[in-house]
Amino acid sequence: MYECPVCGNSGKCDYCNNEGRLELIQCPRKAITNDIWQFMDYAELYEKGIPPEHGGALDQLYAFNYYCRFVWNEQALHKAKAHADILGS
């Protein structure tokens, strides 16, 4: 059971049937639609300096955007490992 995101566990909304909590009966990722995933991708790219506009992320191929995220994640992993090595962790 999870706190209702609408009423904050008060139990005063129709979303949770006035219970204040929700029970997950499937993977929560299934509730996220493709347009939301795409929006999250654009938000991440915007953070990296590629705006969702013509000439920016909107004109990029999906594969390009996917592999950019892959490379950025790998770079972050290697930087974190290098930092840990420097600190002697």
C-alpha positions, 0 to 999 in steps of 0.5 A, a space after each residue: 500500500 502506498 500513500 495516495 498522491 492526490 490527497 496525501 493519505 487524508 482519505 478525502 478524494 475519489 482517486 483512492 476511494 477515500 482510503 488515503 492509500 493505493 494498492 499496487 497490483 501491477 508494475 507502476 511503470 505500466 501506468 506511465 504512457 509513452 507520451 510521459 516517457 517521451 516528455 521525461 526524455 526531453 526533460 533529460 536532454 534539455 538538462 544536457 543542453 539539447 532543447 525540445 525544439 526544431 533544430 534540437 531534440 525534436 529533430 533528432 532520431 530516437 536512436 541518437 537520443 537513446 545513445 546519448 543518454 547511454 553515453 552520459 550514464 556511462 560517463 557518470 558511472 566512470 566519473 563516480 568510480 574515478 572519484 571513489 578511487 581518488 578518495 580511496 573507497 
